[in-house]
Amino acid sequence: MNETGVAVLGATGMVGQTFLWLLAGHDWFKPVYLAGSRTRGGRVYGDDICWRLPMQMPERIGRIELNALDIDECVDSGARIIFSALPSELAADVEPALRKRGLAIFSNAGAMRSDPDVPIMIPEVNPEALDLIREQGFPTGGFIVTNANCSTTGLALALAPLRTFGIEQVFVTTCQSISGAGYPGIPSLDICDSAIPFIPGEEEKIGTELLEILGIEIAIYPTCVRIPVRFGHLEMVWVKFAGSVRKDDILHAWREFRNEECSPLTPAIPVLHCEEDCRPRPDMSFSGEPPGMQVFTGRVREREGWIGFVLLVNNLVKGAAGGSIQNAEFFLRKHGDDT
Ligand SMILES: NC(=O)c1ccc[n+]([C@@H]2O[C@H](COP(=O)([O-])OP(=O)(O)OC[C@H]3O[C@@H](n4cnc5c(N)ncnc54)[C@H](OP(=O)(O)O)[C@@H]3O)[C@@H](O)[C@H]2O)c1
């Protein structure tokens, strides 16, 4: 496949850095336009940013020039796909403007998720959502595809193969890493040696996005907590099903849950169960195959008709940049010839 030129907006932030790390090793896409805020124009990526991922910055990325975000320059760059890691309030203006110019936008921002014509997509869970791009004007015009909020993504993947058992109620408590709040993010004095039992807007997002992605009516009760860990969101889940479901049924459903058609960032096994009681843990966030793209589960328990388990999702990879790139791969596999 020829490399498709892509732009990364918000390239200097936590999700933007993750995009660039993933794109450096991806042979379908070539970054042709990287943008940050006004002060970034004319600087070189490697010299100007505070690299915060636990691996080295890829050398070829470090040499690319940065731009101050500009719609016309982005269009003129020749990028056909736009990966957006912009703050939501900015994305609300920039993403529709780029769509109007005929571009395909794959976004992490929450701004456009409530638009009924904009899909919130996880290819393993609701691939049919991609058809909504036709309501936005594709194939003659541009479109926006979003991925879910990072905590929702992990939960939706673990629950997707369990839909067949009739999910009725879900209680989830998240322990979310500080990279989920971006960089520089939360002041250290607020989070060091502590935990913050409230993340503005997060519980509402889980409530609405989960139902849309799973396509079922369930009662969901989320509690979201920020914890002093750098990467990975851990979630403690209790689920009530319509009928009697045993631990072995759950493990079997996760084992059978597969991606048959694989692309570079599509895991063959989307949900991987850990047998040991001390796993999954946030320090496993960048493991798995492809790294950071699998959801890990563990500690499955049965209690009075409920099933409990723990899950781990990498908020920056599967929960953000990797999820967007996987959506773009899915789009190209399906519509490559129409673009
Ligand atoms: N972090 C996560 O785990 C996660 C997960 C899922 C979704 N998201 C969503 O992804 C988006 C990015 O999150 P993040 O964590 O990467 O945030 P971040 O670290 O704060 O990065 C924000 C990015 O936006 C750029 N930006 C800010 N103001 C701008 C302006 N006026 N013009 C152009 N660019 C501007 C910043 O550029 P400068 O560096 O030049 O200021 C930076 O590149 C958000 O919408 C967030 O809700 C984040």
The ligand as an SDF file (V2000), in Angstrom:
LIG
                    3D

 48 52  0  0  0  0  0  0  0  0999 V2000
   -4.6580   12.1470   27.3640 N   0  0  0  0  0  0  0  0  0  0  0  0
   -5.4860   11.1270   27.1490 C   0  0  0  0  0  0  0  0  0  0  0  0
   -5.3190   10.0080   27.7010 O   0  0  0  0  0  0  0  0  0  0  0  0
   -6.6560   11.2620   26.2080 C   0  0  0  0  0  0  0  0  0  0  0  0
   -7.4100   10.1230   25.9040 C   0  0  0  0  0  0  0  0  0  0  0  0
   -8.4810   10.2390   25.0150 C   0  0  0  0  0  0  0  0  0  0  0  0
   -8.7830   11.4630   24.4660 C   0  0  0  0  0  0  0  0  0  0  0  0
   -8.0480   12.5720   24.7970 N   0  0  0  0  0  0  0  0  0  0  0  0
   -8.3970   13.8490   24.1540 C   0  0  0  0  0  0  0  0  0  0  0  0
   -7.3610   14.1610   23.2040 O   0  0  0  0  0  0  0  0  0  0  0  0
   -7.1660   15.5670   23.1220 C   0  0  0  0  0  0  0  0  0  0  0  0
   -5.7030   15.8700   23.4440 C   0  0  0  0  0  0  0  0  0  0  0  0
   -5.4120   15.4780   24.7700 O   0  0  0  0  0  0  0  0  0  0  0  0
   -3.9330   15.5370   25.3830 P   0  0  0  0  0  0  0  0  0  0  0  0
   -3.9950   14.7530   26.6240 O   0  0  0  0  0  0  0  0  0  0  0  0
   -2.9160   15.1930   24.3440 O   0  0  0  0  0  0  0  0  0  0  0  0
   -3.7930   17.1070   25.7450 O   0  0  0  0  0  0  0  0  0  0  0  0
   -2.4570   17.9850   25.8990 P   0  0  0  0  0  0  0  0  0  0  0  0
   -1.3170   17.1430   26.3330 O   0  0  0  0  0  0  0  0  0  0  0  0
   -2.8480   19.1430   26.7360 O   0  0  0  0  0  0  0  0  0  0  0  0
   -2.1680   18.4940   24.3990 O   0  0  0  0  0  0  0  0  0  0  0  0
   -2.9650   19.4930   23.7810 C   0  0  0  0  0  0  0  0  0  0  0  0
   -2.4410   19.7500   22.3760 C   0  0  0  0  0  0  0  0  0  0  0  0
   -3.2670   20.7520   21.7640 O   0  0  0  0  0  0  0  0  0  0  0  0
   -2.4400   21.8220   21.3020 C   0  0  0  0  0  0  0  0  0  0  0  0
   -3.1160   23.1010   21.4230 N   0  0  0  0  0  0  0  0  0  0  0  0
   -3.5890   23.6960   22.5530 C   0  0  0  0  0  0  0  0  0  0  0  0
   -4.0990   24.9270   22.2580 N   0  0  0  0  0  0  0  0  0  0  0  0
   -3.9220   25.1010   20.9240 C   0  0  0  0  0  0  0  0  0  0  0  0
   -4.2120   26.1660   20.0230 C   0  0  0  0  0  0  0  0  0  0  0  0
   -4.8140   27.2950   20.4400 N   0  0  0  0  0  0  0  0  0  0  0  0
   -3.9100   25.9960   18.7050 N   0  0  0  0  0  0  0  0  0  0  0  0
   -3.3210   24.8650   18.2610 C   0  0  0  0  0  0  0  0  0  0  0  0
   -3.0070   23.8170   19.0770 N   0  0  0  0  0  0  0  0  0  0  0  0
   -3.2970   23.9480   20.3840 C   0  0  0  0  0  0  0  0  0  0  0  0
   -1.2210   21.7870   22.2080 C   0  0  0  0  0  0  0  0  0  0  0  0
   -0.1590   22.4690   21.5560 O   0  0  0  0  0  0  0  0  0  0  0  0
    1.0060   23.2270   22.4220 P   0  0  0  0  0  0  0  0  0  0  0  0
    1.8300   22.1450   23.0530 O   0  0  0  0  0  0  0  0  0  0  0  0
    1.7480   24.0100   21.4060 O   0  0  0  0  0  0  0  0  0  0  0  0
    0.2880   24.0690   23.4470 O   0  0  0  0  0  0  0  0  0  0  0  0
   -1.0080   20.2780   22.3330 C   0  0  0  0  0  0  0  0  0  0  0  0
   -0.3600   19.8010   21.1890 O   0  0  0  0  0  0  0  0  0  0  0  0
   -8.1740   16.1840   24.0990 C   0  0  0  0  0  0  0  0  0  0  0  0
   -9.3520   16.5450   23.3930 O   0  0  0  0  0  0  0  0  0  0  0  0
   -8.4590   15.0640   25.0770 C   0  0  0  0  0  0  0  0  0  0  0  0
   -9.7080   15.1790   25.6930 O   0  0  0  0  0  0  0  0  0  0  0  0
   -6.9860   12.4960   25.6400 C   0  0  0  0  0  0  0  0  0  0  0  0
  1  2  1  0
  2  3  2  0
  2  4  1  0
  4  5  1  0
  4 48  2  0
  5  6  2  0
  6  7  1  0
  7  8  2  0
  8  9  1  0
  8 48  1  0
  9 10  1  0
  9 46  1  0
 10 11  1  0
 11 12  1  0
 11 44  1  0
 12 13  1  0
 13 14  1  0
 14 15  2  0
 14 16  1  0
 14 17  1  0
 17 18  1  0
 18 19  2  0
 18 20  1  0
 18 21  1  0
 21 22  1  0
 22 23  1  0
 23 24  1  0
 23 42  1  0
 24 25  1  0
 25 26  1  0
 25 36  1  0
 26 27  1  0
 26 35  1  0
 27 28  2  0
 28 29  1  0
 29 30  1  0
 29 35  2  0
 30 31  1  0
 30 32  2  0
 32 33  1  0
 33 34  2  0
 34 35  1  0
 36 37  1  0
 36 42  1  0
 37 38  1  0
 38 39  2  0
 38 40  1  0
 38 41  1  0
 42 43  1  0
 44 45  1  0
 44 46  1  0
 46 47  1  0
M  CHG  2   8   1  16  -1
M  END
$$$$
